[in-house]
Amino acid sequence: MNAGLSLRDLEYAVAVAQTKHFGRAAQQCAVSQPALSEQIRKLEGLLNTPLFERGRKGVQVTQRGAELLHQAERVLAEAHGLLEMARDIAEPFTAPLRLAAIQTLGPYYLPFLLRQVRAAHPRLALRLAEGQTDTLVEQLRAGETDAILIALPLPLDGLAMQPLFRESFVLVCPMGHRLASLPRLHLPDLASEGLILLEEGHCLRDHALSLCAAATPQLRQATSIETLWHMIAAGEGYSLLPALSLAGRQSMETLVSTRSLPEVEAGRTIALAWRSTDPRGAELRQLATLLRDELPEGVAVAE
């Protein structure tokens, strides 16, 4: 747009066209008539076209002016729409939010999260995704996503985060497995063959290996927790799985046995992380507070 053309000038011209009177247009625009008349003359000079025919009987819009003023109305409508859009975006929890979760959490936690967020912030549009830890952190740093749900520890360089909840790991083994018959179960009891893991890249794999350091992993691996459940049900071995993944497994009750572990370290802390430079940081911290206050069954608030 030419530096000499302003939206205010267009408003003056449209007001004159609507009122057919310079005095009423000036009153409508809250400006003096001489000031309005002077700006209209400057606008006509800038456009190199007379917009109005001034006569004793009033003001008439010229034929060429009618075309230009019609375009001016469209420009003003677009400008007002831009301001409205900016106000909506500036209002918390209205702009779309790209949220991604690690694959071992997303299917079991995101449905619950959606219900909580929609109830509290119905205008917030969530764009959900899943991925492995390293990929999600790279996408967050690159600005390809706005926030991630991830298991700690997390490389914090340039990132802000808020722990949400602590999720226990549960032993899942085939029915009749020796681990299912122990009176009490502790981590050292898992030092045997048969541990099945997720593929490399999943943080849950690293957690299981660190807790079952003396166990001998099977050569077979699973691509997802759902596949892991079916492998265990088929009698191929045992694993440590997050507590939220136990929900809705009634069809496997006769095939698998689940055992809790008393060790405090047998679990993971889930956090919400975002870029520390994100202008929506305060909004994301409010979201983290909401998620901490409303937790699904089977988890506890993170310390």
C-alpha positions as CSV (number, residue, x, y, z in Angstrom):
1,M,0.0,0.0,0.0
2,N,1.3,3.5,-0.9
3,A,2.6,5.2,2.2
4,G,0.3,8.2,1.4
5,L,-2.9,6.0,1.5
6,S,-4.3,5.2,4.9
7,L,-7.4,3.3,6.1
8,R,-8.6,6.5,7.8
9,D,-8.7,8.3,4.4
10,L,-10.8,5.4,3.0
11,E,-13.1,5.6,5.9
12,Y,-13.6,9.4,5.3
13,A,-14.4,8.7,1.6
14,V,-16.8,5.9,2.3
15,A,-18.6,8.0,4.9
16,V,-19.1,10.8,2.3
17,A,-20.4,8.4,-0.2
18,Q,-22.9,7.0,2.3
19,T,-24.1,10.3,3.7
20,K,-23.8,12.3,0.4
21,H,-22.8,15.2,2.7
22,F,-19.4,16.4,3.9
23,G,-20.7,17.8,7.1
24,R,-22.6,14.7,8.1
25,A,-19.6,12.5,7.1
26,A,-17.3,14.6,9.3
27,Q,-19.7,14.3,12.2
28,Q,-19.9,10.5,11.7
29,C,-16.1,10.2,11.6
30,A,-15.6,12.6,14.6
31,V,-13.5,15.0,12.7
32,S,-13.9,18.6,11.6
33,Q,-15.3,19.2,8.1
34,P,-12.3,21.1,6.8
35,A,-10.0,18.3,7.9
36,L,-12.1,15.7,6.3
37,S,-12.4,17.8,3.1
38,E,-8.7,18.2,2.9
39,Q,-8.0,14.5,3.3
40,I,-10.6,13.7,0.6
41,R,-8.8,16.1,-1.8
42,K,-5.4,14.5,-1.0
43,L,-6.9,11.0,-1.5
44,E,-8.3,12.1,-4.9
45,G,-4.9,13.4,-5.9
46,L,-3.2,10.2,-4.8
47,L,-5.7,8.2,-6.8
48,N,-5.6,10.7,-9.7
49,T,-9.3,10.4,-9.9
50,P,-12.1,12.7,-8.6
51,L,-14.3,10.6,-6.3
52,F,-17.1,13.1,-5.8
53,E,-18.9,15.7,-7.8
54,R,-19.6,18.7,-5.6
55,G,-22.6,20.9,-6.4
56,R,-25.3,23.0,-4.9
57,K,-27.7,20.1,-4.5
58,G,-25.1,18.1,-2.6
59,V,-22.4,15.5,-3.2
60,Q,-22.6,12.9,-6.0
61,V,-20.2,10.0,-6.5
62,T,-18.5,10.0,-9.9
63,Q,-18.8,6.9,-12.1
64,R,-15.1,6.1,-11.7
65,G,-15.3,7.0,-8.0
66,A,-18.1,4.5,-7.5
67,E,-15.7,1.6,-8.6
68,L,-12.9,2.8,-6.4
69,L,-15.2,3.4,-3.3
70,H,-16.6,-0.1,-3.7
71,Q,-13.1,-1.5,-3.6
72,A,-12.4,0.8,-0.6
73,E,-15.3,-0.8,1.3
74,R,-13.9,-4.2,0.6
75,V,-10.4,-3.1,1.9
76,L,-12.0,-1.7,5.1
77,A,-14.0,-4.9,5.7
78,E,-10.9,-7.0,5.3
79,A,-8.9,-4.7,7.6
80,H,-11.7,-4.9,10.3
81,G,-11.7,-8.7,9.8
82,L,-8.0,-8.8,10.4
83,L,-8.3,-6.9,13.7
84,E,-11.1,-9.2,14.8
85,M,-9.0,-12.2,14.0
86,A,-6.0,-10.8,15.9
87,R,-8.2,-10.1,18.9
88,D,-9.5,-13.7,18.8
89,I,-6.0,-15.1,18.5
90,A,-4.8,-12.9,21.4
91,E,-7.6,-14.3,23.6
92,P,-6.2,-17.3,25.6
93,F,-7.1,-20.8,24.5
94,T,-8.7,-19.8,21.1
95,A,-5.8,-20.3,18.6
96,P,-5.1,-23.8,17.3
97,L,-2.6,-25.7,19.5
98,R,-0.4,-28.5,18.0
99,L,0.1,-31.0,20.7
100,A,2.0,-34.3,20.3
101,A,2.5,-37.2,22.7
102,I,4.9,-40.1,22.9
103,Q,3.4,-43.2,21.3
104,T,3.3,-45.2,24.5
105,L,1.1,-42.5,26.1
106,G,-1.0,-41.0,23.4
107,P,-3.6,-43.7,22.8
108,Y,-4.3,-44.1,26.6
109,Y,-4.1,-40.5,27.8
110,L,-5.2,-38.2,24.9
111,P,-8.9,-39.3,25.0
112,F,-9.1,-38.3,28.6
113,L,-7.2,-35.1,28.0
114,L,-9.5,-34.1,25.2
115,R,-12.6,-34.4,27.4
116,Q,-10.9,-32.2,30.1
117,V,-9.7,-29.5,27.7
118,R,-13.0,-29.3,25.7
119,A,-14.9,-28.9,29.0
120,A,-12.6,-26.1,30.2
121,H,-11.7,-24.4,26.9
122,P,-14.3,-25.2,24.2
123,R,-12.8,-22.8,21.7
124,L,-9.4,-24.3,21.8
125,A,-8.7,-26.4,18.7
126,L,-6.2,-29.2,19.3
127,R,-4.1,-30.7,16.5
128,L,-2.9,-34.0,17.9
129,A,0.0,-36.2,16.9
130,E,2.2,-39.0,18.2
131,G,5.8,-39.9,17.8
132,Q,8.9,-41.2,19.5
133,T,10.8,-39.1,22.0
134,D,13.7,-37.8,19.9
135,T,11.5,-37.0,17.0
136,L,9.0,-35.0,19.1
137,V,11.8,-33.0,20.8
138,E,13.3,-32.2,17.4
139,Q,9.9,-31.1,16.1
140,L,9.3,-29.0,19.1
141,R,12.6,-27.2,18.8
142,A,12.0,-26.6,15.1
143,G,8.6,-25.0,15.7
144,E,6.8,-27.8,13.9
145,T,4.7,-28.5,17.1
146,D,3.7,-26.3,20.0
147,A,3.9,-28.6,23.0
148,I,4.7,-32.3,23.7
149,L,3.7,-34.8,26.3
150,I,6.8,-36.7,27.2
151,A,8.4,-38.9,29.8
152,L,11.2,-37.4,31.9
153,P,14.2,-36.9,31.9
154,L,14.1,-34.4,29.1
155,P,16.9,-32.3,27.6
156,L,15.8,-28.8,28.8
157,D,18.1,-26.6,26.6
158,G,15.7,-23.9,25.3
159,L,12.6,-25.7,26.6
160,A,10.2,-25.1,29.5
161,M,8.3,-27.9,31.1
162,Q,5.8,-28.8,33.9
163,P,5.6,-32.3,35.4
164,L,2.1,-33.5,35.3
165,F,1.8,-37.0,36.8
166,R,3.6,-40.1,37.9
167,E,2.5,-43.3,36.1
168,S,3.5,-46.7,37.6
169,F,4.8,-49.6,35.5
170,V,2.9,-52.9,35.9
171,L,4.3,-56.3,35.2
172,V,2.3,-58.1,32.5
173,C,3.0,-61.8,31.9
174,P,1.2,-64.8,30.5
175,M,-1.3,-66.5,32.8
176,G,0.6,-69.3,34.6
177,H,4.0,-67.7,34.2
178,R,6.3,-68.1,37.2
179,L,6.1,-64.4,37.9
180,A,2.4,-64.6,38.3
181,S,2.6,-67.0,41.2
182,L,5.1,-65.3,43.4
183,P,3.5,-64.1,46.7
184,R,5.2,-60.7,46.4
185,L,6.9,-59.3,43.4
186,H,10.0,-57.1,43.3
187,L,12.3,-55.8,40.6
188,P,15.1,-58.4,41.2
189,D,12.5,-61.2,40.5
190,L,12.5,-60.0,36.9
191,A,16.0,-61.2,36.4
192,S,15.2,-64.0,34.0
193,E,14.7,-64.7,30.3
194,G,11.6,-63.7,28.5
195,L,11.6,-59.9,28.7
196,I,10.0,-58.4,25.6
197,L,10.7,-54.8,24.6
198,L,9.5,-52.2,22.3
199,E,11.7,-51.3,19.3
200,E,14.6,-48.9,19.8
201,G,13.6,-45.2,19.9
202,H,10.8,-45.7,22.5
203,C,11.7,-44.3,25.9
204,L,9.6,-47.1,27.5
205,R,12.2,-49.6,26.2
206,D,15.0,-47.7,28.0
207,H,12.9,-47.6,31.2
208,A,12.3,-51.3,31.1
209,L,15.9,-52.1,30.5
210,S,17.0,-49.9,33.4
211,L,14.6,-51.6,35.8
212,C,15.2,-55.1,34.6
213,A,19.0,-54.8,34.2
214,A,19.7,-58.5,34.9
215,A,17.0,-59.8,32.7
216,T,17.7,-61.3,29.3
217,P,15.6,-59.6,26.6
218,Q,14.0,-61.7,23.9
219,L,15.2,-61.2,20.4
220,R,11.7,-60.4,19.3
221,Q,10.5,-56.8,19.8
222,A,7.2,-55.1,19.4
223,T,6.4,-52.1,17.4
224,S,3.7,-50.8,19.8
225,I,2.2,-51.4,23.2
226,E,-0.8,-53.0,21.6
227,T,1.4,-55.5,19.8
228,L,3.3,-56.1,23.0
229,W,0.1,-57.0,24.8
230,H,-0.8,-59.6,22.2
231,M,2.6,-61.1,22.2
232,I,2.4,-61.5,26.0
233,A,-1.1,-63.0,25.7
234,A,0.3,-65.5,23.2
235,G,2.8,-66.6,25.8
236,E,5.9,-65.2,24.3
237,G,7.3,-63.5,27.4
238,Y,6.6,-60.7,29.9
239,S,7.2,-56.9,30.0
240,L,6.7,-53.8,32.1
241,L,3.9,-51.6,30.8
242,P,2.5,-48.2,31.9
243,A,-0.5,-48.3,34.1
244,L,-2.8,-46.3,31.8
245,S,-2.4,-49.0,29.1
246,L,-4.2,-51.5,31.4
247,A,-7.7,-50.0,30.9
248,G,-10.1,-51.9,28.7
249,R,-8.3,-55.3,28.7
250,Q,-11.2,-57.4,29.8
251,S,-10.9,-59.7,26.8
252,M,-7.4,-60.6,28.0
253,E,-8.2,-61.4,31.6
254,T,-7.9,-65.2,31.1
255,L,-4.7,-64.8,29.1
256,V,-2.5,-62.5,31.0
257,S,-1.7,-61.6,34.6
258,T,-0.9,-58.1,35.9
259,R,1.2,-57.4,39.0
260,S,2.1,-54.2,40.6
261,L,5.6,-53.5,41.9
262,P,6.3,-51.8,45.3
263,E,9.5,-50.0,44.1
264,V,9.0,-46.3,43.8
265,E,11.3,-46.1,40.8
266,A,9.1,-48.5,38.8
267,G,7.3,-45.8,36.9
268,R,7.7,-42.7,34.8
269,T,6.9,-39.0,35.2
270,I,5.0,-37.4,32.3
271,A,5.5,-33.7,31.6
272,L,4.2,-31.1,29.3
273,A,7.1,-29.3,27.5
274,W,7.2,-26.3,25.2
275,R,9.7,-23.8,23.8
276,S,10.8,-21.3,26.5
277,T,10.6,-18.5,23.8
278,D,7.0,-19.3,22.8
279,P,4.8,-16.2,23.3
280,R,2.0,-18.6,24.5
281,G,4.1,-19.8,27.4
282,A,1.7,-18.4,30.1
283,E,-1.2,-20.1,28.3
284,L,0.7,-23.4,28.1
285,R,1.5,-23.2,31.8
286,Q,-2.2,-22.8,32.5
287,L,-2.9,-25.8,30.4
288,A,-0.3,-27.8,32.4
289,T,-2.0,-26.7,35.6
290,L,-5.4,-27.9,34.3
291,L,-3.9,-31.3,33.4
292,R,-2.3,-31.6,36.8
293,D,-5.6,-30.9,38.5
294,E,-7.6,-33.3,36.4
295,L,-5.9,-36.7,36.3
296,P,-7.1,-40.1,35.0
297,E,-7.4,-43.0,37.4
298,G,-4.2,-45.0,38.0
299,V,-1.8,-42.0,38.2
300,A,-0.7,-39.6,40.8
301,V,0.3,-35.9,40.7
302,A,4.0,-35.5,39.9
303,E,6.1,-34.1,42.8
